[in-house]
Amino acid sequence: MLVLKILGGILIIISSILIGLIKAKDFEKRTADLRDIISILQVLETEICYKSNILSVAMLNCAQLKSGSNTASFFKRASELLENRDMSSEEAWHEAVTKNIKKTSLREEDLQILLCLGNSLGTSDYEGQIKNIGFIIKQVDGQVAKADAECSKYQAMYRKLGILSGIAVVIMLF
Amino acid sequence: MGVDIIFKIAAIGIVVSILNQVLIQSGRQEQAMMTTLAGLVIVLMMVAKQIMTLFETVRTMFQF
């Protein structure tokens, strides 16, 4: 009986430690996702500027370059939508982003910045595009700095919280 | 009754104070206060149970 109790207690502590770790990892992943978006946007800028590919091909190339991360799924979906259906590029981007944001660890404010990108995508000439993408990259840069600060602050906190709440629950149950 | 309730209260006290410090350090003072209050309520509930038993015992004592 005592062995079962101890085993149960250990299981509770391990699971709450894991919950703390998962929450802490979410902050890390947000920073990584934001950095990914910056690099993909820079590749997109290069594609538009130097290769003059059409949007759907450019986006597909970008997505293939970084096919490991989740943020590439925005670009892949947007390029599929542009090729298959008759939507404007703004709508295609909007739909791709809102549908796939759940897969990444990005938040509401990041979503708004990404939707901003869609506003002038495919509308102006290529210099306007470059300026637009450059502007969005700057904004995402600002978010990366903020996310970094948050990350370091909250990561340690969530880990400790996990351990402590596990211990608290076990003590109360015994 | 035994000593294990005393140990439980002491352990809850320690855990609550560590949680308090961790939350204050990371800037969330309201949540720190909430956890302190929660710990206090839990300990009060445990003590209240014991007091109930005490009253019952005293009552049965005086009824012979």
gemmi code that builds the backbone of each chain (N, CA, C; Angstrom):
import gemmi

chains = {
    "A": [
        ("MET", (0.834, -1.205, 0.000), (0.000, 0.000, 0.000), (0.864, 1.248, 0.000)),
        ("LEU", (1.868, 1.215, 0.879), (2.740, 2.388, 0.956), (3.480, 2.568, -0.362)),
        ("VAL", (3.881, 1.416, -0.952), (4.606, 1.491, -2.224), (3.726, 2.133, -3.291)),
        ("LEU", (2.440, 1.738, -3.307), (1.538, 2.331, -4.304), (1.396, 3.827, -4.096)),
        ("LYS", (1.295, 4.221, -2.826), (1.160, 5.648, -2.541), (2.370, 6.406, -3.045)),
        ("ILE", (3.556, 5.844, -2.740), (4.787, 6.543, -3.153), (4.844, 6.617, -4.666)),
        ("LEU", (4.474, 5.490, -5.314), (4.502, 5.478, -6.778), (3.570, 6.530, -7.354)),
        ("GLY", (2.357, 6.619, -6.790), (1.402, 7.628, -7.258), (1.942, 9.034, -7.077)),
        ("GLY", (2.549, 9.257, -5.890), (3.112, 10.574, -5.637), (4.188, 10.929, -6.645)),
        ("ILE", (5.051, 9.959, -6.935), (6.133, 10.217, -7.904), (5.539, 10.532, -9.273)),
        ("LEU", (4.474, 9.785, -9.649), (3.857, 10.058, -10.957), (3.303, 11.465, -11.016)),
        ("ILE", (2.655, 11.899, -9.907), (2.089, 13.249, -9.928), (3.188, 14.289, -10.080)),
        ("ILE", (4.289, 14.094, -9.322), (5.372, 15.083, -9.404), (5.957, 15.112, -10.810)),
        ("ILE", (6.181, 13.923, -11.394), (6.778, 13.891, -12.744), (5.861, 14.580, -13.736)),
        ("SER", (4.543, 14.322, -13.630), (3.663, 14.939, -14.635), (3.598, 16.439, -14.460)),
        ("SER", (3.639, 16.940, -13.220), (3.588, 18.400, -13.104), (4.899, 19.030, -13.532)),
        ("ILE", (6.026, 18.337, -13.330), (7.304, 18.863, -13.841), (7.237, 18.960, -15.362)),
        ("LEU", (6.665, 17.900, -15.984), (6.587, 17.921, -17.451), (5.691, 19.043, -17.938)),
        ("ILE", (4.564, 19.285, -17.225), (3.689, 20.387, -17.654), (4.458, 21.701, -17.585)),
        ("GLY", (5.224, 21.898, -16.475), (6.013, 23.121, -16.359), (7.002, 23.253, -17.507)),
        ("LEU", (7.652, 22.141, -17.853), (8.636, 22.173, -18.937), (7.988, 22.513, -20.267)),
        ("ILE", (6.794, 21.928, -20.516), (6.130, 22.196, -21.794), (5.767, 23.666, -21.898)),
        ("LYS", (5.245, 24.241, -20.787), (4.894, 25.657, -20.850), (6.137, 26.508, -21.067)),
        ("ALA", (7.250, 26.089, -20.460), (8.469, 26.873, -20.628), (8.958, 26.777, -22.053)),
        ("LYS", (8.815, 25.580, -22.664), (9.280, 25.391, -24.034), (8.505, 26.246, -25.019)),
        ("ASP", (7.230, 26.509, -24.694), (6.407, 27.302, -25.602), (7.026, 28.668, -25.840)),
        ("PHE", (7.588, 29.261, -24.779), (8.219, 30.569, -24.944), (9.426, 30.487, -25.858)),
        ("GLU", (10.211, 29.412, -25.666), (11.379, 29.237, -26.543), (10.963, 29.112, -27.983)),
        ("LYS", (9.875, 28.304, -28.198), (9.462, 28.061, -29.578), (8.956, 29.332, -30.225)),
        ("ARG", (8.371, 30.233, -29.423), (7.882, 31.464, -30.045), (9.044, 32.270, -30.603)),
        ("THR", (10.136, 32.367, -29.812), (11.311, 33.098, -30.316), (11.850, 32.444, -31.578)),
        ("ALA", (11.936, 31.094, -31.561), (12.470, 30.398, -32.739), (11.573, 30.630, -33.947)),
        ("ASP", (10.237, 30.571, -33.742), (9.310, 30.785, -34.852), (9.447, 32.186, -35.421)),
        ("LEU", (9.582, 33.184, -34.519), (9.707, 34.556, -35.015), (10.977, 34.703, -35.843)),
        ("ARG", (12.080, 34.096, -35.361), (13.317, 34.193, -36.140), (13.166, 33.513, -37.494)),
        ("ASP", (12.463, 32.374, -37.517), (12.209, 31.684, -38.781), (11.480, 32.576, -39.757)),
        ("ILE", (10.460, 33.289, -39.231), (9.687, 34.154, -40.124), (10.588, 35.217, -40.726)),
        ("ILE", (11.488, 35.771, -39.926), (12.380, 36.801, -40.461), (13.208, 36.242, -41.591)),
        ("SER", (13.770, 35.044, -41.392), (14.645, 34.540, -42.453), (13.852, 34.194, -43.700)),
        ("ILE", (12.619, 33.664, -43.525), (11.840, 33.344, -44.723), (11.465, 34.625, -45.463)),
        ("LEU", (11.126, 35.671, -44.701), (10.752, 36.920, -45.367), (11.929, 37.485, -46.131)),
        ("GLN", (13.137, 37.323, -45.566), (14.305, 37.828, -46.291), (14.514, 37.056, -47.588)),
        ("VAL", (14.270, 35.727, -47.528), (14.396, 34.942, -48.758), (13.353, 35.392, -49.765)),
        ("LEU", (12.147, 35.680, -49.283), (11.081, 36.122, -50.184), (11.467, 37.414, -50.865)),
        ("GLU", (12.067, 38.317, -50.046), (12.509, 39.592, -50.597), (13.503, 39.366, -51.729)),
        ("THR", (14.470, 38.461, -51.477), (15.475, 38.171, -52.508), (14.817, 37.595, -53.744)),
        ("GLU", (13.873, 36.676, -53.545), (13.218, 36.052, -54.692), (12.505, 37.096, -55.547)),
        ("ILE", (11.784, 37.988, -54.871), (11.026, 38.977, -55.640), (11.982, 39.939, -56.328)),
        ("CYS", (13.026, 40.334, -55.594), (13.914, 41.375, -56.114), (14.784, 40.867, -57.249)),
        ("TYR", (15.409, 39.698, -57.039), (16.388, 39.285, -58.030), (15.878, 38.266, -59.020)),
        ("LYS", (14.903, 37.430, -58.616), (14.490, 36.425, -59.577), (13.205, 36.798, -60.273)),
        ("SER", (12.498, 37.767, -59.752), (11.216, 38.196, -60.338), (10.288, 37.024, -60.592)),
        ("ASN", (10.214, 36.111, -59.635), (9.236, 35.034, -59.761), (7.866, 35.548, -59.363)),
        ("ILE", (6.819, 34.863, -59.851), (5.503, 35.271, -59.390), (5.329, 34.803, -57.954)),
        ("LEU", (4.377, 35.419, -57.279), (4.230, 35.210, -55.840), (4.115, 33.748, -55.455)),
        ("SER", (3.287, 32.990, -56.183), (3.068, 31.615, -55.717), (4.349, 30.784, -55.827)),
        ("VAL", (5.116, 31.002, -56.928), (6.366, 30.247, -57.074), (7.372, 30.689, -56.019)),
        ("ALA", (7.450, 32.029, -55.800), (8.410, 32.545, -54.806), (8.100, 31.979, -53.432)),
        ("MET", (6.807, 31.961, -53.085), (6.445, 31.460, -51.756), (6.732, 29.981, -51.637)),
        ("LEU", (6.508, 29.238, -52.711), (6.773, 27.802, -52.654), (8.264, 27.559, -52.448)),
        ("ASN", (9.109, 28.351, -53.144), (10.555, 28.187, -52.964), (10.974, 28.474, -51.539)),
        ("CYS", (10.404, 29.548, -50.972), (10.746, 29.885, -49.589), (10.363, 28.768, -48.657)),
        ("ALA", (9.149, 28.238, -48.865), (8.669, 27.196, -47.961), (9.552, 25.968, -48.058)),
        ("GLN", (10.035, 25.657, -49.264), (10.860, 24.465, -49.401), (12.214, 24.640, -48.752)),
        ("LEU", (12.716, 25.889, -48.750), (14.016, 26.114, -48.131), (14.003, 25.805, -46.657)),
        ("LYS", (12.873, 26.156, -45.997), (12.832, 25.941, -44.555), (11.750, 24.939, -44.222)),
        ("SER", (11.724, 23.823, -44.906), (10.573, 22.932, -44.778), (10.475, 22.309, -43.405)),
        ("GLY", (11.519, 22.436, -42.569), (11.442, 21.821, -41.260), (10.521, 22.546, -40.293)),
        ("SER", (10.480, 23.875, -40.422), (9.741, 24.599, -39.379), (8.277, 24.700, -39.717)),
        ("ASN", (7.500, 25.079, -38.682), (6.063, 25.173, -38.886), (5.669, 26.429, -39.612)),
        ("THR", (6.513, 27.476, -39.514), (6.105, 28.731, -40.127), (6.110, 28.632, -41.639)),
        ("ALA", (6.875, 27.645, -42.180), (6.894, 27.488, -43.633), (5.513, 27.090, -44.144)),
        ("SER", (4.662, 26.538, -43.257), (3.361, 26.076, -43.722), (2.490, 27.232, -44.194)),
        ("PHE", (2.715, 28.464, -43.605), (1.959, 29.620, -44.086), (2.198, 29.789, -45.575)),
        ("PHE", (3.508, 29.800, -45.895), (3.882, 30.133, -47.262), (3.438, 29.053, -48.225)),
        ("LYS", (3.533, 27.787, -47.777), (3.134, 26.707, -48.661), (1.647, 26.802, -48.961)),
        ("ARG", (0.854, 27.027, -47.892), (-0.586, 27.081, -48.066), (-0.974, 28.266, -48.928)),
        ("ALA", (-0.286, 29.421, -48.686), (-0.623, 30.604, -49.471), (-0.314, 30.364, -50.948)),
        ("SER", (0.810, 29.697, -51.233), (1.137, 29.481, -52.638), (0.154, 28.503, -53.268)),
        ("GLU", (-0.299, 27.491, -52.476), (-1.299, 26.570, -53.026), (-2.580, 27.315, -53.352)),
        ("LEU", (-3.011, 28.188, -52.400), (-4.262, 28.906, -52.617), (-4.158, 29.823, -53.825)),
        ("LEU", (-2.976, 30.435, -53.995), (-2.838, 31.346, -55.130), (-2.907, 30.598, -56.439)),
        ("GLU", (-2.349, 29.376, -56.443), (-2.345, 28.637, -57.702), (-3.702, 28.048, -58.023)),
        ("ASN", (-4.361, 27.478, -56.995), (-5.572, 26.727, -57.317), (-6.797, 27.595, -57.473)),
        ("ARG", (-6.956, 28.562, -56.576), (-8.209, 29.294, -56.656), (-8.013, 30.693, -57.180)),
        ("ASP", (-9.149, 31.358, -57.337), (-9.059, 32.688, -57.912), (-9.174, 33.744, -56.831)),
        ("MET", (-8.267, 33.686, -55.844), (-8.370, 34.687, -54.787), (-7.316, 35.736, -55.024)),
        ("SER", (-7.534, 36.889, -54.446), (-6.480, 37.902, -54.507), (-5.371, 37.456, -53.562)),
        ("SER", (-4.182, 37.983, -53.761), (-3.079, 37.495, -52.940), (-3.294, 37.847, -51.480)),
        ("GLU", (-3.965, 38.991, -51.256), (-4.219, 39.370, -49.872), (-5.104, 38.344, -49.176)),
        ("GLU", (-6.175, 37.924, -49.890), (-7.071, 36.946, -49.264), (-6.381, 35.607, -49.054)),
        ("ALA", (-5.588, 35.215, -50.039), (-4.913, 33.922, -49.920), (-3.978, 33.922, -48.713)),
        ("TRP", (-3.213, 35.018, -48.575), (-2.282, 35.111, -47.449), (-3.040, 35.112, -46.133)),
        ("HIS", (-4.141, 35.882, -46.095), (-4.958, 36.004, -44.894), (-5.452, 34.629, -44.461)),
        ("GLU", (-5.982, 33.869, -45.422), (-6.515, 32.562, -45.075), (-5.404, 31.618, -44.639)),
        ("ALA", (-4.288, 31.645, -45.367), (-3.196, 30.735, -45.018), (-2.711, 31.005, -43.602)),
        ("VAL", (-2.579, 32.289, -43.259), (-2.057, 32.621, -41.930), (-3.042, 32.253, -40.834)),
        ("THR", (-4.325, 32.622, -41.023), (-5.259, 32.364, -39.925), (-5.493, 30.879, -39.728)),
        ("LYS", (-5.433, 30.091, -40.824), (-5.669, 28.673, -40.621), (-4.483, 28.009, -39.935)),
        ("ASN", (-3.255, 28.443, -40.258), (-2.092, 27.709, -39.786), (-1.446, 28.272, -38.543)),
        ("ILE", (-2.008, 29.339, -37.976), (-1.328, 29.944, -36.832), (-1.344, 29.020, -35.625)),
        ("LYS", (-2.325, 28.084, -35.616), (-2.391, 27.199, -34.457), (-1.197, 26.276, -34.361)),
        ("LYS", (-0.607, 25.939, -35.532), (0.490, 24.987, -35.499), (1.745, 25.614, -34.913)),
        ("THR", (1.868, 26.926, -35.007), (3.072, 27.569, -34.493), (2.790, 28.076, -33.084)),
        ("SER", (3.827, 28.634, -32.436), (3.603, 29.146, -31.081), (3.447, 30.646, -31.109)),
        ("LEU", (2.982, 31.206, -32.224), (2.906, 32.662, -32.305), (1.642, 33.160, -31.647)),
        ("ARG", (1.634, 34.465, -31.333), (0.493, 34.988, -30.603), (-0.297, 35.973, -31.429)),
        ("GLU", (-1.309, 36.569, -30.783), (-2.227, 37.492, -31.432), (-1.499, 38.643, -32.102)),
        ("GLU", (-0.528, 39.251, -31.370), (0.144, 40.424, -31.928), (0.979, 40.040, -33.153)),
        ("ASP", (1.580, 38.828, -33.098), (2.350, 38.383, -34.261), (1.421, 38.152, -35.436)),
        ("LEU", (0.214, 37.614, -35.141), (-0.765, 37.385, -36.195), (-1.114, 38.686, -36.883)),
        ("GLN", (-1.303, 39.759, -36.084), (-1.663, 41.047, -36.684), (-0.564, 41.549, -37.601)),
        ("ILE", (0.680, 41.380, -37.154), (1.794, 41.847, -38.003), (1.809, 41.078, -39.309)),
        ("LEU", (1.593, 39.750, -39.231), (1.621, 38.966, -40.457), (0.496, 39.349, -41.390)),
        ("LEU", (-0.697, 39.645, -40.806), (-1.797, 40.043, -41.678), (-1.509, 41.371, -42.351)),
        ("CYS", (-0.757, 42.237, -41.639), (-0.344, 43.515, -42.233), (0.432, 43.289, -43.516)),
        ("LEU", (1.254, 42.225, -43.493), (2.067, 41.923, -44.673), (1.167, 41.702, -45.866)),
        ("GLY", (0.038, 41.018, -45.631), (-0.825, 40.673, -46.745), (-1.480, 41.888, -47.381)),
        ("ASN", (-1.558, 42.987, -46.603), (-2.296, 44.135, -47.114), (-1.740, 44.692, -48.394)),
        ("SER", (-0.408, 44.737, -48.490), (0.106, 45.294, -49.740), (0.890, 44.277, -50.530)),
        ("LEU", (0.617, 43.001, -50.277), (1.303, 41.969, -51.043), (0.682, 41.890, -52.416)),
        ("GLY", (1.496, 41.906, -53.427), (0.958, 41.707, -54.774), (0.197, 42.906, -55.311)),
        ("THR", (0.251, 44.031, -54.617), (-0.502, 45.169, -55.152), (0.412, 46.187, -55.835)),
        ("SER", (1.526, 46.519, -55.176), (2.363, 47.566, -55.787), (3.442, 46.950, -56.659)),
        ("ASP", (4.301, 47.787, -57.164), (5.395, 47.283, -58.012), (6.463, 46.665, -57.123)),
        ("TYR", (7.556, 46.203, -57.772), (8.418, 45.390, -56.929), (9.224, 46.200, -55.912)),
        ("GLU", (9.449, 47.479, -56.168), (10.130, 48.278, -55.140), (9.245, 48.444, -53.913)),
        ("GLY", (7.939, 48.647, -54.180), (7.013, 48.769, -53.063), (6.973, 47.495, -52.245)),
        ("GLN", (7.009, 46.364, -52.938), (7.017, 45.072, -52.251), (8.216, 44.971, -51.327)),
        ("ILE", (9.398, 45.331, -51.879), (10.623, 45.212, -51.080), (10.506, 46.075, -49.831)),
        ("LYS", (10.013, 47.324, -50.020), (9.905, 48.217, -48.859), (8.939, 47.642, -47.853)),
        ("ASN", (7.815, 47.121, -48.352), (6.805, 46.547, -47.471), (7.382, 45.388, -46.665)),
        ("ILE", (8.071, 44.480, -47.386), (8.622, 43.323, -46.671), (9.670, 43.777, -45.666)),
        ("GLY", (10.471, 44.800, -46.054), (11.484, 45.302, -45.128), (10.846, 45.851, -43.861)),
        ("PHE", (9.736, 46.553, -44.027), (9.026, 47.117, -42.885), (8.525, 46.018, -41.959)),
        ("ILE", (7.939, 44.983, -42.566), (7.432, 43.887, -41.738), (8.574, 43.200, -41.011)),
        ("ILE", (9.720, 43.060, -41.696), (10.861, 42.409, -41.047), (11.290, 43.215, -39.818)),
        ("LYS", (11.272, 44.542, -39.963), (11.656, 45.367, -38.794), (10.711, 45.134, -37.627)),
        ("GLN", (9.396, 45.065, -37.945), (8.447, 44.875, -36.852), (8.642, 43.521, -36.176)),
        ("VAL", (8.869, 42.493, -36.988), (9.057, 41.167, -36.399), (10.335, 41.154, -35.564)),
        ("ASP", (11.348, 41.918, -36.010), (12.576, 42.047, -35.225), (12.288, 42.565, -33.827)),
        ("GLY", (11.422, 43.606, -33.783), (11.058, 44.155, -32.478), (10.394, 43.098, -31.607)),
        ("GLN", (9.520, 42.312, -32.232), (8.848, 41.250, -31.483), (9.844, 40.221, -30.981)),
        ("VAL", (10.871, 39.927, -31.787), (11.867, 38.937, -31.357), (12.561, 39.417, -30.098)),
        ("ALA", (12.914, 40.720, -30.084), (13.598, 41.246, -28.892), (12.711, 41.113, -27.667)),
        ("LYS", (11.407, 41.456, -27.863), (10.502, 41.354, -26.717), (10.349, 39.915, -26.272)),
        ("ALA", (10.216, 39.028, -27.240), (9.987, 37.622, -26.913), (11.180, 37.038, -26.189)),
        ("ASP", (12.390, 37.465, -26.589), (13.601, 36.998, -25.914), (13.589, 37.361, -24.438)),
        ("ALA", (13.223, 38.627, -24.166), (13.207, 39.080, -22.771), (12.181, 38.287, -21.973)),
        ("GLU", (10.976, 38.139, -22.580), (9.932, 37.378, -21.886), (10.390, 35.972, -21.619)),
        ("CYS", (10.996, 35.387, -22.647), (11.415, 33.981, -22.572), (12.301, 33.770, -21.369)),
        ("SER", (13.366, 34.581, -21.253), (14.295, 34.330, -20.160), (13.621, 34.511, -18.823)),
        ("LYS", (12.663, 35.463, -18.745), (12.021, 35.705, -17.460), (11.115, 34.550, -17.074)),
        ("TYR", (10.281, 34.139, -18.034), (9.240, 33.191, -17.652), (9.644, 31.734, -17.714)),
        ("GLN", (10.702, 31.417, -18.434), (11.059, 30.009, -18.563), (11.414, 29.401, -17.220)),
        ("ALA", (12.343, 30.083, -16.495), (12.752, 29.546, -15.200), (11.556, 29.474, -14.265)),
        ("MET", (10.707, 30.529, -14.347), (9.560, 30.571, -13.452), (8.648, 29.373, -13.653)),
        ("TYR", (8.323, 29.052, -14.925), (7.400, 27.944, -15.154), (7.991, 26.622, -14.721)),
        ("ARG", (9.309, 26.478, -14.913), (9.909, 25.201, -14.487), (9.776, 25.037, -12.985)),
        ("LYS", (10.135, 26.109, -12.238), (10.045, 25.986, -10.781), (8.610, 25.780, -10.333)),
        ("LEU", (7.685, 26.494, -10.979), (6.278, 26.338, -10.633), (5.833, 24.901, -10.809)),
        ("GLY", (6.282, 24.263, -11.885), (5.901, 22.875, -12.134), (6.308, 21.980, -10.976)),
        ("ILE", (7.604, 22.092, -10.609), (8.104, 21.231, -9.544), (7.344, 21.486, -8.244)),
        ("LEU", (7.212, 22.781, -7.907), (6.610, 23.114, -6.615), (5.155, 22.704, -6.529)),
        ("SER", (4.398, 22.924, -7.608), (2.979, 22.551, -7.500), (2.824, 21.046, -7.422)),
        ("GLY", (3.719, 20.291, -8.084), (3.677, 18.833, -7.937), (3.880, 18.438, -6.489)),
        ("ILE", (4.915, 19.048, -5.868), (5.179, 18.716, -4.471), (3.997, 19.102, -3.591)),
        ("ALA", (3.415, 20.276, -3.853), (2.287, 20.734, -3.026), (1.122, 19.757, -3.119)),
        ("VAL", (0.800, 19.317, -4.344), (-0.329, 18.390, -4.503), (-0.061, 17.085, -3.763)),
        ("VAL", (1.179, 16.581, -3.876), (1.480, 15.307, -3.218), (1.361, 15.448, -1.707)),
        ("ILE", (1.853, 16.576, -1.178), (1.773, 16.749, 0.277), (0.331, 16.797, 0.740)),
        ("MET", (-0.506, 17.508, -0.072), (-1.890, 17.607, 0.370), (-2.618, 16.277, 0.300)),
        ("LEU", (-2.239, 15.436, -0.671), (-2.959, 14.190, -0.818), (-2.549, 13.155, 0.211)),
        ("PHE", (-1.366, 13.300, 0.741), (-0.918, 12.292, 1.681), (-1.552, 12.462, 3.040)),
    ],
    "B": [
        ("MET", (-4.420, 11.364, 16.414), (-4.091, 12.555, 15.612), (-2.640, 12.491, 15.166)),
        ("GLY", (-1.770, 12.343, 16.080), (-0.382, 12.142, 15.701), (0.300, 13.404, 15.224)),
        ("VAL", (1.551, 13.204, 14.883), (2.363, 14.349, 14.484), (2.291, 14.606, 12.989)),
        ("ASP", (1.642, 13.687, 12.239), (1.764, 13.882, 10.788), (1.027, 15.113, 10.302)),
        ("ILE", (-0.029, 15.541, 11.102), (-0.684, 16.768, 10.632), (0.246, 17.957, 10.795)),
        ("ILE", (1.058, 17.924, 11.876), (2.000, 19.029, 12.066), (3.003, 19.068, 10.908)),
        ("PHE", (3.471, 17.871, 10.523), (4.417, 17.841, 9.406), (3.784, 18.357, 8.131)),
        ("LYS", (2.498, 17.969, 7.930), (1.826, 18.429, 6.708), (1.735, 19.938, 6.696)),
        ("ILE", (1.341, 20.514, 7.849), (1.199, 21.971, 7.863), (2.547, 22.637, 7.624)),
        ("ALA", (3.589, 22.080, 8.242), (4.918, 22.665, 8.034), (5.336, 22.574, 6.576)),
        ("ALA", (5.105, 21.416, 5.963), (5.525, 21.248, 4.565), (4.744, 22.195, 3.654)),
        ("ILE", (3.417, 22.316, 3.902), (2.636, 23.245, 3.075), (3.156, 24.657, 3.262)),
        ("GLY", (3.512, 25.019, 4.530), (4.050, 26.357, 4.765), (5.304, 26.614, 3.951)),
        ("ILE", (6.220, 25.623, 3.963), (7.478, 25.805, 3.219), (7.197, 25.962, 1.736)),
        ("VAL", (6.357, 25.040, 1.205), (6.100, 25.096, -0.243), (5.443, 26.414, -0.632)),
        ("VAL", (4.496, 26.873, 0.198), (3.817, 28.131, -0.141), (4.789, 29.293, -0.102)),
        ("SER", (5.712, 29.286, 0.863), (6.638, 30.418, 0.907), (7.581, 30.400, -0.275)),
        ("ILE", (8.024, 29.197, -0.706), (8.905, 29.154, -1.888), (8.151, 29.616, -3.127)),
        ("LEU", (6.895, 29.151, -3.288), (6.078, 29.572, -4.435), (5.905, 31.076, -4.434)),
        ("ASN", (5.662, 31.626, -3.225), (5.504, 33.057, -3.076), (6.727, 33.802, -3.606)),
        ("GLN", (7.903, 33.361, -3.169), (9.135, 34.015, -3.598), (9.327, 33.925, -5.095)),
        ("VAL", (9.086, 32.712, -5.642), (9.283, 32.543, -7.093), (8.364, 33.483, -7.870)),
        ("LEU", (7.092, 33.565, -7.442), (6.155, 34.405, -8.181), (6.471, 35.874, -8.011)),
        ("ILE", (6.899, 36.293, -6.795), (7.224, 37.702, -6.621), (8.427, 38.070, -7.468)),
        ("GLN", (9.418, 37.168, -7.495), (10.637, 37.451, -8.251), (10.361, 37.621, -9.726)),
        ("SER", (9.387, 36.859, -10.262), (9.142, 37.017, -11.690), (8.060, 38.041, -11.963)),
        ("GLY", (7.740, 38.846, -10.958), (6.899, 40.007, -11.200), (5.412, 39.826, -11.026)),
        ("ARG", (4.964, 38.620, -10.695), (3.525, 38.442, -10.617), (3.073, 38.502, -9.167)),
        ("GLN", (2.931, 39.742, -8.655), (2.651, 39.848, -7.231), (1.253, 39.419, -6.846)),
        ("GLU", (0.281, 39.688, -7.737), (-1.103, 39.333, -7.372), (-1.247, 37.826, -7.253)),
        ("GLN", (-0.604, 37.105, -8.194), (-0.711, 35.654, -8.117), (0.024, 35.116, -6.911)),
        ("ALA", (1.123, 35.780, -6.522), (1.831, 35.350, -5.318), (0.910, 35.485, -4.113)),
        ("MET", (0.213, 36.621, -4.041), (-0.699, 36.813, -2.918), (-1.806, 35.778, -2.933)),
        ("MET", (-2.287, 35.440, -4.156), (-3.354, 34.445, -4.240), (-2.894, 33.083, -3.762)),
        ("THR", (-1.668, 32.698, -4.108), (-1.222, 31.383, -3.649), (-1.032, 31.384, -2.142)),
        ("THR", (-0.549, 32.513, -1.574), (-0.417, 32.554, -0.122), (-1.767, 32.370, 0.545)),
        ("LEU", (-2.771, 33.092, 0.010), (-4.110, 32.972, 0.578), (-4.644, 31.551, 0.454)),
        ("ALA", (-4.385, 30.934, -0.716), (-4.869, 29.562, -0.921), (-4.237, 28.620, 0.087)),
        ("GLY", (-2.904, 28.774, 0.295), (-2.237, 27.928, 1.280), (-2.824, 28.123, 2.664)),
        ("LEU", (-3.084, 29.394, 2.986), (-3.677, 29.703, 4.286), (-5.031, 29.026, 4.454)),
        ("VAL", (-5.849, 29.094, 3.412), (-7.188, 28.489, 3.482), (-7.088, 26.983, 3.675)),
        ("ILE", (-6.144, 26.365, 2.951), (-6.008, 24.908, 3.071), (-5.623, 24.532, 4.495)),
        ("VAL", (-4.652, 25.268, 5.056), (-4.223, 24.931, 6.414), (-5.354, 25.162, 7.402)),
        ("LEU", (-6.113, 26.260, 7.200), (-7.229, 26.530, 8.096), (-8.260, 25.422, 8.045)),
        ("MET", (-8.491, 24.878, 6.832), (-9.463, 23.790, 6.726), (-8.992, 22.572, 7.494)),
        ("MET", (-7.682, 22.298, 7.396), (-7.173, 21.126, 8.111), (-7.313, 21.320, 9.611)),
        ("VAL", (-7.003, 22.535, 10.068), (-7.097, 22.789, 11.502), (-8.551, 22.755, 11.953)),
        ("ALA", (-9.453, 23.281, 11.131), (-10.871, 23.303, 11.510), (-11.412, 21.904, 11.714)),
        ("LYS", (-10.953, 20.967, 10.873), (-11.402, 19.583, 11.051), (-11.019, 19.066, 12.419)),
        ("GLN", (-9.785, 19.364, 12.830), (-9.315, 18.892, 14.125), (-10.109, 19.530, 15.254)),
        ("ILE", (-10.427, 20.803, 15.088), (-11.195, 21.496, 16.131), (-12.593, 20.889, 16.263)),
        ("MET", (-13.185, 20.502, 15.119), (-14.482, 19.825, 15.152), (-14.398, 18.574, 16.003)),
        ("THR", (-13.340, 17.772, 15.768), (-13.183, 16.544, 16.546), (-13.065, 16.873, 18.024)),
        ("LEU", (-12.316, 17.968, 18.319), (-12.156, 18.375, 19.712), (-13.493, 18.681, 20.346)),
        ("PHE", (-14.322, 19.454, 19.663), (-15.625, 19.819, 20.226), (-16.493, 18.599, 20.450)),
        ("GLU", (-16.473, 17.683, 19.484), (-17.264, 16.456, 19.642), (-16.828, 15.717, 20.887)),
        ("THR", (-15.482, 15.590, 21.058), (-14.967, 14.848, 22.203), (-15.405, 15.506, 23.505)),
        ("VAL", (-15.269, 16.846, 23.551), (-15.661, 17.563, 24.770), (-17.139, 17.356, 25.052)),
        ("ARG", (-17.942, 17.409, 23.995), (-19.395, 17.242, 24.181), (-19.712, 15.866, 24.733)),
        ("THR", (-19.107, 14.832, 24.148), (-19.400, 13.485, 24.649), (-18.874, 13.329, 26.076)),
        ("MET", (-17.741, 13.970, 26.382), (-17.212, 13.924, 27.747), (-18.237, 14.443, 28.733)),
        ("PHE", (-18.863, 15.575, 28.422), (-19.761, 16.184, 29.384), (-21.152, 15.603, 29.373)),
        ("GLN", (-21.392, 14.597, 28.508), (-22.713, 13.983, 28.554), (-22.699, 12.684, 29.338)),
        ("PHE", (-21.521, 12.290, 29.699), (-21.281, 11.043, 30.446), (-21.868, 9.864, 29.708)),
    ],
}
model = gemmi.Model(1)
for chain_id, residues in chains.items():
    chain = gemmi.Chain(chain_id)
    for i, (resn, *xyz) in enumerate(residues, 1):
        res = gemmi.Residue()
        res.name, res.seqid = resn, gemmi.SeqId(i, " ")
        for name, pos in zip(("N", "CA", "C"), xyz):
            atom = gemmi.Atom()
            atom.name, atom.element = name, gemmi.Element(name[0])
            atom.pos, atom.b_iso = gemmi.Position(*pos), 0.0
            res.add_atom(atom)
        chain.add_residue(res)
    model.add_chain(chain)
structure = gemmi.Structure()
structure.add_model(model)
structure.setup_entities()
